[in-house]
């Protein structure tokens, strides 16, 4: 793939992906809504607001001009999930590939982010990039592997070559649904694991929660047409393990606060960055109920986000009727 690469969304993850795209010498156009952030990135070659301490490649140019970004050979979409449709509606349509890098399910429609992108830009090949990725590690060049999913083999292969680097390895997949569902569901499960940590419920409980959470992810994914092997790969199990085990995860750290007795509303109001799982949880539960899929951990997270008592919610989970594991 020749030409510039656009990155729409200049948070930590968008900036890290811009850094990856610049590794191979591509011109990178990094879009941000905030004019002050654009000016600061261009002046200092650092995103001090979201990724402090990481010097950015000189190939990266921040901008507030979506029309200029739209001229790139491909655009990576890294906006908050619930804002994606509004931003894509402003992006001029030119048929260039769109790569969804945000994780979530749209409220109201229950559409995956790739479906939202296709709605807004039906002539563009749509791909999904997902996997176990902490932005600060990616930006610093630490080893990372991801899933790059898309139905268009040619566009997918071209993008993989454009962004692959010695420290950043994309694995190809045609299972867009599986790659997306893994990323969306794991954010909700990471909140639950954070609650376990914050409430001091122990490592046994967290391990059990990861295992049973993965069973929930798999049930929902299969019901929506995902492949089991995708859910067991980088964008599913890999991402789940990472975000359920570290306070570097925004969703996990939100859960830790809830587990310690802090109100979810207060924790969310005091954040500069987005914990997508908090917005995905109620939408995911609605979608699961519509599909006839039981997701008790997701339901428990929804109760906790609504102010439910941690001990009571956990007690109700443990008091569920005994059943076979599989």
C-alpha positions in Angstrom: 0.0 0.0 0.0 1.5 3.3 -1.1 0.5 6.8 0.1 -0.5 8.3 3.4 -2.3 6.5 6.1 -5.0 8.3 8.1 -5.8 7.7 11.8 -9.1 9.2 13.0 -8.9 9.7 16.7 -5.9 11.0 18.6 -6.3 9.3 22.0 -3.7 6.9 23.3 -4.6 4.1 21.0 -5.0 6.2 17.9 -1.6 7.9 18.6 0.0 4.5 19.2 -1.4 3.2 15.9 -0.1 6.4 14.1 3.3 5.6 15.5 3.1 2.0 14.1 2.0 3.2 10.7 4.9 5.7 10.6 7.4 2.9 11.3 7.5 1.9 7.6 8.0 5.5 6.5 4.4 6.2 5.7 3.1 9.8 6.0 0.5 9.6 8.8 -2.4 12.1 9.1 -3.7 11.9 12.7 -7.1 13.6 13.1 -8.3 15.1 16.4 -11.4 17.2 17.1 -9.5 19.3 19.7 -7.6 22.1 17.9 -5.4 22.6 20.9 -4.4 19.0 20.9 -3.6 19.2 17.2 -1.4 22.2 17.7 0.4 20.6 20.7 1.2 17.4 18.9 2.6 19.2 15.9 4.6 21.6 18.0 6.1 19.1 20.4 6.0 15.8 18.5 4.3 14.2 21.6 0.8 13.6 22.7 1.3 14.7 26.3 -2.5 14.5 27.0 -2.9 10.9 26.2 0.5 9.3 25.7 3.0 11.3 27.6 6.7 10.6 27.4 6.6 8.9 23.9 8.4 10.9 21.2 6.4 10.7 18.0 7.7 10.0 14.5 8.3 13.0 12.4 6.2 11.3 9.7 3.1 12.0 11.9 1.1 15.2 11.2 -1.9 16.0 13.4 -4.8 17.7 11.8 -8.4 18.8 12.3 -9.2 18.5 8.6 -11.2 15.3 7.9 -11.2 16.0 4.2 -7.4 15.9 4.1 -7.4 12.7 6.1 -10.0 11.1 3.8 -7.5 11.4 0.9 -5.2 8.9 2.6 -4.8 5.4 1.1 -6.5 3.9 4.1 -8.1 5.2 7.3 -7.8 3.7 10.8 -10.9 4.6 12.8 -10.1 5.0 16.5 -12.9 7.1 17.9 -15.0 6.1 20.9 -17.5 3.5 19.8 -20.6 5.5 20.5 -19.2 8.5 18.5 -18.1 6.5 15.5 -21.2 7.0 13.4 -21.2 10.8 13.9 -17.5 11.1 12.9 -17.9 8.8 9.9 -20.8 10.9 8.7 -18.4 13.8 8.4 -15.7 11.9 6.6 -15.8 12.4 2.8 -16.6 9.1 1.1 -14.0 8.0 -1.5 -14.1 4.2 -1.3 -10.7 3.9 0.4 -10.4 1.1 3.0 -11.6 1.8 6.5 -10.1 -0.1 9.5 -12.2 -0.2 12.6 -9.9 -0.1 15.7 -12.5 0.7 18.3 -14.3 -1.9 20.4 -18.0 -1.8 21.2 -21.6 -2.2 20.1 -23.7 0.7 19.0 -26.5 1.7 21.4 -30.0 1.5 20.0 -29.1 -0.5 16.8 -26.9 -3.2 18.4 -24.7 -2.9 15.4 -21.0 -3.8 15.5 -18.6 -1.0 14.6 -17.8 -2.6 11.2 -21.5 -2.6 10.4 -21.7 1.1 11.4 -18.7 1.8 9.1 -20.4 -0.1 6.3 -23.6 1.9 6.8 -21.8 5.2 6.5 -19.4 4.2 3.7 -20.9 1.3 1.8 -18.3 1.5 -1.0 -15.3 1.2 1.3 -13.7 -2.2 2.2 -14.1 -2.4 6.0 -11.6 -4.2 8.2 -11.2 -4.7 11.9 -7.9 -4.5 13.9 -8.2 -5.9 17.3 -6.1 -7.8 19.9 -4.2 -7.6 23.2 -2.8 -4.1 23.0 -1.9 -1.6 25.6 -1.3 1.7 23.7 1.8 2.7 25.7 3.5 -0.6 25.0 2.7 -0.5 21.3 3.9 3.1 21.0 7.2 2.2 22.7 7.8 -0.6 20.3 7.2 -3.6 22.6 6.3 -6.9 20.9 2.6 -7.0 20.0 0.4 -9.3 17.9 -3.1 -8.5 16.6 -5.9 -9.8 14.5 -6.6 -8.0 11.2 -10.0 -9.2 9.9 -11.6 -8.4 6.6 -13.5 -10.0 3.8 -11.5 -8.3 1.1 -8.3 -10.4 0.8 -6.5 -7.9 -1.3 -7.2 -4.9 0.8 -6.4 -6.9 4.0 -3.1 -8.1 2.7 -2.1 -4.7 1.5 -2.9 -3.1 4.9 -1.1 -5.9 6.8 2.1 -5.2 4.8 1.7 -1.5 5.4 1.5 -1.7 9.2 3.6 -4.8 10.0 6.8 -4.0 11.9 9.4 -6.0 13.7 7.5 -5.4 17.0 3.9 -5.4 15.5 2.6 -8.6 13.9 -0.9 -8.7 12.3 -2.5 -12.1 11.9 -5.0 -12.3 9.0 -8.6 -13.4 9.4 -11.8 -13.2 7.4 -14.0 -13.4 10.5 -14.9 -9.8 11.1 -17.7 -10.6 13.4 -15.6 -12.8 15.7 -12.8 -10.2 15.9 -15.3 -7.5 16.8 -17.2 -9.5 19.4 -14.1 -10.6 21.2 -13.0 -7.0 21.6 -16.4 -5.7 22.7 -17.2 -8.4 25.2 -13.8 -8.5 26.9 -14.1 -4.9 27.9 -17.2 -5.8 30.0 -15.5 -8.8 31.5 -12.5 -6.7 32.4 -14.7 -4.5 34.6 -15.9 -7.6 36.4 -12.4 -8.8 37.0 -11.4 -5.4 38.3 -14.3 -5.6 40.7 -13.0 -8.9 42.0 -9.5 -7.3 42.5 -10.9 -4.2 44.1 -13.1 -6.1 46.5 -10.2 -8.4 47.5 -12.0 -11.6 46.4 -8.8 -13.4 45.4 -7.0 -14.9 42.4 -9.2 -18.0 42.4 -12.2 -15.9 41.8 -10.6 -13.9 39.0 -9.4 -17.0 37.2 -12.9 -18.5 37.4 -14.4 -15.3 36.1 -12.1 -15.2 33.1 -13.0 -18.8 32.3 -16.7 -18.3 32.7 -16.5 -15.0 30.9 -14.8 -16.6 28.0 -17.7 -19.1 27.9 -20.1 -16.1 27.7 -18.1 -14.5 24.9 -18.2 -17.8 23.0 -21.9 -18.3 23.4 -22.7 -14.8 22.2 -20.2 -14.9 19.4 -21.4 -18.2 18.0 -25.0 -17.0 18.1 -24.0 -13.9 16.1 -22.1 -16.0 13.5 -18.5 -15.7 14.8 -16.1 -18.6 14.5 -14.9 -20.4 17.7 -11.2 -20.3 16.6 -11.4 -16.5 16.3 -12.8 -16.1 19.8 -9.9 -18.3 21.0 -7.3 -16.2 19.2 -5.7 -12.8 19.6 -8.9 -10.7 19.4 -10.8 -12.8 21.9 -9.0 -14.9 24.5 -5.7 -13.0 24.0 -7.3 -9.6 24.6 -9.4 -11.0 27.5 -6.4 -12.2 29.4 -4.6 -8.9 29.0 -7.4 -6.6 30.0 -8.5 -8.8 32.9 -5.2 -8.7 34.6 -3.7 -5.2 34.7 -4.7 -1.7 36.0 -3.2 -0.4 32.8 -6.6 -1.5 31.4 -9.1 1.4 31.7 -12.0 -1.1 32.1 -10.2 -3.2 34.7 -9.2 -0.1 36.7 -12.8 1.1 36.6 -13.9 -2.2 38.1 -11.2 -1.9 40.8 -12.7 1.4 41.9 -16.2 -0.1 41.9 -14.9 -3.1 43.9 -13.5 -0.7 46.5 -16.9 0.9 47.0 -16.6 4.0 44.7 -19.6 4.9 42.6 -19.3 4.0 38.9 -20.8 7.4 37.9 -18.2 9.3 39.9 -15.4 7.2 38.4 -16.6 7.7 34.9 -17.1 11.4 35.4 -13.5 11.9 36.6 -11.9 10.2 33.6 -10.3 11.8 30.6 -10.2 8.5 28.7 -13.1 6.2 27.8 -13.8 2.9 29.6 -15.7 1.4 26.7 -17.0 -1.5 28.7 -19.2 0.8 30.7 -21.1 1.8 27.6 -21.0 -1.6 26.0 -22.4 -3.6 28.9 -26.1 -2.5 28.8 -26.0 -2.7 24.9 -24.4 -6.1 25.0 -27.0 -7.4 27.5 -29.8 -6.2 25.3 -28.3 -7.8 22.3 -27.7 -11.1 24.2 -31.3 -11.2 25.4 -32.6 -10.5 21.9 -30.4 -13.4 20.6 -31.6 -15.7 23.5 -28.0 -15.9 25.0 -27.5 -16.1 28.7 -24.8 -13.8 30.0 -24.9 -13.6 33.8 -21.6 -11.9 34.2 -22.5 -9.2 31.8 -25.8 -8.8 33.7 -23.9 -8.5 37.0 -21.7 -5.8 35.5 -24.8 -3.8 34.5 -26.1 -4.0 38.0 -22.8 -2.8 39.4 -22.7 0.1 37.0 -26.2 1.0 38.1 -25.0 1.2 41.7 -25.6 -2.4 42.9 -23.8 -3.7 46.0 -20.7 -5.7 45.2 -21.2 -8.4 47.8 -24.9 -8.8 46.9 -24.2 -9.0 43.1 -21.3 -11.5 43.6 -23.4 -13.5 46.0 -26.2 -13.8 43.4 -23.7 -15.0 40.8 -22.4 -17.7 43.2 -26.0 -18.7 44.1 -27.0 -19.6 40.6 -28.2 -23.1 40.1 -25.5 -25.7 39.7 -24.9 -26.9 36.1 -22.5 -28.8 33.9 -19.5 -26.7 32.8 -20.0 -27.4 29.1 
